[in-house]
Amino acid sequence: MKKMVFPVLLALLSVVALPLFSADVPKGWGTDYDAALARAAKEKRPVLALFTGSDWCPYCVQLEKKVLKDSSFQKFAEKNVVLLYLDFPRKKQLDAKLTEQNKKLREKYGVRGYPTSLLLDAQGKTIGKVTARNARGYIRDIEQLAKKAQKLDKAKK
């Protein structure tokens, strides 16, 4: 009986403690940069990369409430972009590999504040910055940037 108590307690503790060490990623968003780019290339869609401080940044929390959870944005995003969630929490602890990836991407894209939303092509090049803070404006910004990128692609060919 005593031999079973420790494994059961350990399993229970890991289930209870797991949320403390992982970020809460919104539905539909991924966290793997390389996977997002691969999916974008396969589906011929841009990547919407959101750099956020999910558990400490008031503007990030507001963006999540006003945009990310809005049904019109969710429907639009599902059909038009690959969603990439790059979190920099202070209270939650991310996996070390994810933390390192996010730091490198913050540096690569010159992100200085949160939230920062960038539209990227399938090669990871910046198409532009999404600056709106409501669902309708966010969708409009993405559409305009995507059209701009399509025109540039056509001009190159």
VOSE-176774 format. One record per residue (C-alpha): x, y, z; residue in one letter. Coordinates in nm, 4 decimals, always signed. Example, Ala and Ser with C-alpha at 12.3 -4.5 7.8 and 13.67 -1.06 7.14 Angstrom:
2
<<+1.2300,-0.4500,+0.7800>,A>
<<+1.3670,-0.1060,+0.7140>,S>
! end
This chain:
157
<<+0.0000,+0.0000,+0.0000>,M>
<<+0.2791,+0.2443,+0.0927>,K>
<<+0.4528,+0.1710,-0.2378>,K>
<<+0.1437,+0.2897,-0.4274>,M>
<<+0.0954,+0.6126,-0.2321>,V>
<<+0.4062,+0.7878,-0.3655>,F>
<<+0.3385,+0.7271,-0.7385>,P>
<<-0.0251,+0.8315,-0.6943>,V>
<<+0.0758,+1.1495,-0.5098>,L>
<<+0.3394,+1.2239,-0.7706>,L>
<<+0.0894,+1.1830,-1.0536>,A>
<<-0.1658,+1.4007,-0.8752>,L>
<<+0.0932,+1.6691,-0.8059>,L>
<<+0.2043,+1.6763,-1.1692>,S>
<<-0.1558,+1.7234,-1.2878>,V>
<<-0.2138,+2.0044,-1.0371>,V>
<<+0.1222,+2.1757,-1.0954>,A>
<<+0.1283,+2.1500,-1.4755>,L>
<<-0.0841,+2.4613,-1.5338>,P>
<<+0.1567,+2.6613,-1.3198>,L>
<<+0.4415,+2.5884,-1.5593>,F>
<<+0.2705,+2.6258,-1.8954>,S>
<<+0.1186,+2.9230,-2.0673>,A>
<<-0.2480,+2.9380,-2.1485>,D>
<<-0.2473,+2.9554,-2.5257>,V>
<<-0.5746,+3.0775,-2.6783>,P>
<<-0.7724,+2.8312,-2.8870>,K>
<<-0.6463,+2.8035,-3.2435>,G>
<<-0.3028,+2.9506,-3.1723>,W>
<<+0.0246,+2.7624,-3.2010>,G>
<<+0.3544,+2.8338,-3.0293>,T>
<<+0.6063,+2.6663,-3.2630>,D>
<<+0.7570,+2.9160,-3.5093>,Y>
<<+0.8942,+2.6590,-3.7547>,D>
<<+0.5649,+2.4687,-3.7580>,A>
<<+0.3751,+2.7932,-3.8203>,A>
<<+0.5953,+2.8802,-4.1179>,L>
<<+0.5619,+2.5283,-4.2601>,A>
<<+0.1841,+2.5425,-4.2259>,R>
<<+0.1765,+2.8898,-4.3825>,A>
<<+0.3720,+2.7627,-4.6838>,A>
<<+0.1499,+2.4570,-4.7200>,K>
<<-0.1763,+2.6523,-4.6865>,E>
<<-0.0487,+2.9623,-4.8744>,K>
<<-0.1426,+3.1951,-4.5892>,R>
<<+0.0499,+3.4520,-4.3872>,P>
<<+0.1411,+3.4027,-4.0222>,V>
<<-0.0022,+3.6364,-3.7614>,L>
<<+0.2630,+3.6471,-3.4883>,A>
<<+0.1463,+3.7941,-3.1589>,L>
<<+0.4150,+3.8925,-2.9085>,F>
<<+0.2386,+3.9223,-2.5740>,T>
<<+0.2842,+3.9444,-2.1988>,G>
<<-0.0268,+3.7431,-2.1238>,S>
<<-0.0193,+3.7545,-1.7450>,D>
<<+0.1113,+4.1046,-1.6733>,W>
<<+0.0502,+4.3388,-1.9695>,C>
<<-0.2864,+4.5192,-1.9411>,P>
<<-0.2919,+4.6036,-2.3130>,Y>
<<-0.2309,+4.2369,-2.3967>,C>
<<-0.5172,+4.1265,-2.1732>,V>
<<-0.7399,+4.3884,-2.3364>,Q>
<<-0.6365,+4.2722,-2.6859>,L>
<<-0.7202,+3.9144,-2.5950>,E>
<<-1.0668,+4.0150,-2.4701>,K>
<<-1.1525,+4.2593,-2.7500>,K>
<<-0.9936,+4.0813,-3.0460>,V>
<<-0.8718,+3.7255,-2.9914>,L>
<<-1.1928,+3.6069,-2.8255>,K>
<<-1.4176,+3.7907,-3.0713>,D>
<<-1.6079,+3.5436,-3.2888>,S>
<<-1.5677,+3.7521,-3.6071>,S>
<<-1.1893,+3.7548,-3.5616>,F>
<<-1.1803,+3.3821,-3.4839>,Q>
<<-1.3794,+3.2980,-3.7985>,K>
<<-1.1620,+3.5257,-4.0096>,F>
<<-0.8355,+3.3909,-3.8653>,A>
<<-0.9376,+3.0283,-3.9113>,E>
<<-0.9672,+3.0812,-4.2871>,K>
<<-0.7019,+3.3453,-4.3557>,N>
<<-0.3955,+3.3259,-4.1288>,V>
<<-0.1785,+3.0892,-3.9296>,V>
<<-0.1816,+3.2036,-3.5668>,L>
<<+0.1466,+3.2148,-3.3702>,L>
<<+0.1391,+3.3021,-2.9993>,Y>
<<+0.4726,+3.4245,-2.8603>,L>
<<+0.4291,+3.4804,-2.4883>,D>
<<+0.6582,+3.6511,-2.2367>,F>
<<+0.4836,+3.5840,-1.9058>,P>
<<+0.6164,+3.6931,-1.5688>,R>
<<+0.4006,+3.4839,-1.3368>,K>
<<+0.3854,+3.1654,-1.5457>,K>
<<+0.6873,+2.9665,-1.6493>,Q>
<<+0.7211,+2.8457,-2.0070>,L>
<<+0.9169,+2.5453,-2.1226>,D>
<<+1.2862,+2.6418,-2.1587>,A>
<<+1.2901,+2.5658,-2.5322>,K>
<<+0.9820,+2.7827,-2.5910>,L>
<<+1.1258,+3.0662,-2.3813>,T>
<<+1.4475,+3.0581,-2.5852>,E>
<<+1.2575,+3.0517,-2.9156>,Q>
<<+1.0440,+3.3487,-2.8120>,N>
<<+1.3460,+3.5532,-2.6994>,K>
<<+1.5249,+3.4895,-3.0294>,K>
<<+1.2164,+3.5891,-3.2265>,L>
<<+1.1688,+3.9048,-3.0181>,R>
<<+1.5258,+4.0005,-3.1054>,E>
<<+1.4960,+3.8987,-3.4718>,K>
<<+1.1841,+4.1093,-3.5263>,Y>
<<+1.2937,+4.4001,-3.3051>,G>
<<+0.9956,+4.3807,-3.0731>,V>
<<+1.0229,+4.6443,-2.8022>,R>
<<+0.6762,+4.6481,-2.6493>,G>
<<+0.3688,+4.4366,-2.5952>,Y>
<<+0.1400,+4.3507,-2.7531>,P>
<<+0.3040,+4.3513,-3.0947>,T>
<<+0.1289,+4.1817,-3.3848>,S>
<<+0.3242,+4.1127,-3.7032>,L>
<<+0.2063,+3.9592,-4.0259>,L>
<<+0.4780,+3.7343,-4.1688>,L>
<<+0.5107,+3.5500,-4.4962>,D>
<<+0.5879,+3.1777,-4.5106>,A>
<<+0.9632,+3.2527,-4.5111>,Q>
<<+0.9333,+3.4552,-4.1915>,G>
<<+0.9759,+3.7954,-4.3575>,K>
<<+0.7730,+4.0781,-4.2069>,T>
<<+0.4843,+4.1903,-4.4247>,I>
<<+0.3774,+4.4542,-4.1753>,G>
<<+0.2550,+4.5429,-3.8298>,K>
<<-0.1083,+4.5067,-3.7197>,V>
<<-0.1885,+4.8072,-3.5038>,T>
<<-0.5655,+4.8015,-3.4512>,A>
<<-0.7025,+4.7233,-3.1065>,R>
<<-1.0510,+4.5990,-3.1946>,N>
<<-1.1645,+4.2987,-3.3988>,A>
<<-1.2904,+4.4892,-3.7033>,R>
<<-0.9763,+4.7011,-3.7268>,G>
<<-0.7509,+4.4023,-3.6682>,Y>
<<-0.9158,+4.2130,-3.9544>,I>
<<-0.8944,+4.5212,-4.1782>,R>
<<-0.5227,+4.5648,-4.1039>,D>
<<-0.4501,+4.1990,-4.1824>,I>
<<-0.6463,+4.2137,-4.5088>,E>
<<-0.4672,+4.5307,-4.6205>,Q>
<<-0.1251,+4.3901,-4.5362>,L>
<<-0.2034,+4.0603,-4.7113>,A>
<<-0.3126,+4.2481,-5.0274>,K>
<<+0.0078,+4.4523,-5.0143>,K>
<<+0.2119,+4.1307,-4.9904>,A>
<<+0.0239,+3.9742,-5.2839>,Q>
<<+0.0939,+4.2804,-5.5003>,K>
<<+0.4635,+4.2650,-5.4120>,L>
<<+0.4755,+3.8924,-5.4951>,D>
<<+0.3119,+3.9537,-5.8328>,K>
<<+0.5540,+4.2370,-5.9060>,A>
<<+0.8500,+4.0067,-5.8365>,K>
<<+0.7252,+3.7448,-6.0831>,K>
! end
